[in-house]
Amino acid sequence: MKDPIPFEEDTEHTTYDPDAAHRFWRVLVRADQIFQQFSSRFVGKISPVHFFWGSFDLAVTRFSGRPAPARAGADSITREAYSHEVISAGFWPGNGGFGDAAFYCYAAPSPAGFDAAKVQPANAGYNSALGEFILKYDDLRKEADADGALLDFLQSTYEAAANLAGWDRAALEREAPGR
């Protein structure tokens, strides 16, 4: 933001659409439930499902337990956030450099071949500009089993990244229940 205004002093941005706010809240609640279900399959170190106020995304991150290479030029927060290998997934309401509401998944560091991995559902794909897999929210809404499709996206992107990066999946996971 060019000229940020502290929240308590901002009298310029005062519009409020209660219906839009409620719909956004409902998406976050449902996404949280699916992220919690996805998280329950992992016994390694994992973040809680959390909301980033600054970027307005809901996310969950799994850690391999192995140190990651240092990021050149990273600030102290970024350096600590990516000090170990991670696979992170989340939901943007239309920001994050993408513009549309979407679910995402990335690995840091990104393993070779991750961009070419086959993931589910079929309408999910790799966005090379972002370096992440994307599943547009509008595409997910068209799925007959949207919850299942989202779980498939989370699981298939995680598996692609973890397999390509050589994570010890047997030590980090419990068997996923059948759907």
VENVENHU-V669182 format. One record per residue. N is the residue number from 1. RES is the residue in three letters. PSI is psi in whole degrees, 0 to 359 (* if undefined). OMEGA is omega in whole degrees, -180 to 180 (999 if undefined). Layout:
N RES PSI OMEGA
N RES PSI OMEGA
This chain:
1 MET 134 -175
2 LYS 306 -180
3 ASP 83 -177
4 PRO 145 179
5 ILE 125 175
6 PRO 139 -175
7 PHE 311 -175
8 GLU 346 179
9 GLU 357 -174
10 ASP 109 175
11 THR 3 -178
12 GLU 316 -176
13 HIS 86 -171
14 THR 3 180
15 THR 148 180
16 TYR 125 179
17 ASP 100 -176
18 PRO 325 179
19 ASP 315 179
20 ALA 319 178
21 ALA 319 180
22 HIS 318 178
23 ARG 318 178
24 PHE 316 178
25 TRP 317 -180
26 ARG 320 177
27 VAL 315 180
28 LEU 318 180
29 VAL 314 -179
30 ARG 317 178
31 ALA 319 178
32 ASP 317 180
33 GLN 317 180
34 ILE 318 177
35 PHE 321 178
36 GLN 317 178
37 GLN 314 178
38 PHE 318 -179
39 SER 328 -176
40 SER 346 -179
41 ARG 356 -171
42 PHE 128 -180
43 VAL 354 176
44 GLY 186 178
45 LYS 130 -178
46 ILE 144 176
47 SER 158 167
48 PRO 161 171
49 VAL 128 -173
50 HIS 155 -178
51 PHE 123 176
52 PHE 108 -177
53 TRP 319 -177
54 GLY 319 -179
55 SER 354 175
56 PHE 37 177
57 ASP 151 176
58 LEU 132 -173
59 ALA 162 172
60 VAL 141 -175
61 THR 133 175
62 ARG 146 -178
63 PHE 139 179
64 SER 335 -174
65 GLY 354 180
66 ARG 142 176
67 PRO 149 177
68 ALA 156 176
69 PRO 146 179
70 ALA 142 177
71 ARG 123 180
72 ALA 131 176
73 GLY 8 -178
74 ALA 143 174
75 ASP 173 -174
76 SER 325 -180
77 ILE 313 179
78 THR 319 179
79 ARG 316 179
80 GLU 320 -178
81 ALA 326 -178
82 TYR 31 179
83 SER 339 178
84 HIS 157 -180
85 GLU 136 -180
86 VAL 155 165
87 ILE 119 -174
88 SER 141 178
89 ALA 153 -180
90 GLY 190 -180
91 PHE 128 172
92 TRP 140 176
93 PRO 4 179
94 GLY 23 179
95 ASN 213 177
96 GLY 20 -179
97 GLY 6 -177
98 PHE 318 176
99 GLY 331 178
100 ASP 154 173
101 ALA 131 -176
102 ALA 154 167
103 PHE 151 -177
104 TYR 161 172
105 CYS 135 175
106 TYR 161 175
107 ALA 142 177
108 ALA 119 -5
109 PRO 153 -178
110 SER 123 -178
111 PRO 152 177
112 ALA 134 178
113 GLY 353 -178
114 PHE 321 -178
115 ASP 339 -178
116 ALA 2 -177
117 ALA 147 175
118 LYS 124 -178
119 VAL 171 -180
120 GLN 156 -10
121 PRO 176 -174
122 ALA 331 -177
123 ASN 3 173
124 ALA 151 180
125 GLY 168 -179
126 TYR 131 177
127 ASN 107 -174
128 SER 332 178
129 ALA 323 180
130 LEU 335 -175
131 GLY 34 -175
132 GLU 155 169
133 PHE 143 -177
134 ILE 138 170
135 LEU 107 -178
136 LYS 138 179
137 TYR 317 -180
138 ASP 325 176
139 ASP 320 179
140 LEU 321 -179
141 ARG 337 -179
142 LYS 348 -178
143 GLU 139 178
144 ALA 322 177
145 ASP 80 -176
146 ALA 319 179
147 ASP 315 178
148 GLY 320 179
149 ALA 321 178
150 LEU 317 176
151 LEU 320 177
152 ASP 318 178
153 PHE 310 -179
154 LEU 313 -177
155 GLN 315 -176
156 SER 324 177
157 THR 319 176
158 TYR 310 -178
159 GLU 318 179
160 ALA 311 -179
161 ALA 314 -177
162 ALA 318 179
163 ASN 313 -179
164 LEU 329 -180
165 ALA 356 178
166 GLY 33 177
167 TRP 150 177
168 ASP 79 -174
169 ARG 326 -180
170 ALA 326 -180
171 ALA 339 -173
172 LEU 348 -172
173 GLU 155 164
174 ARG 156 -177
175 GLU 133 179
176 ALA 132 177
177 PRO 150 178
178 GLY 151 177
179 ARG * 999
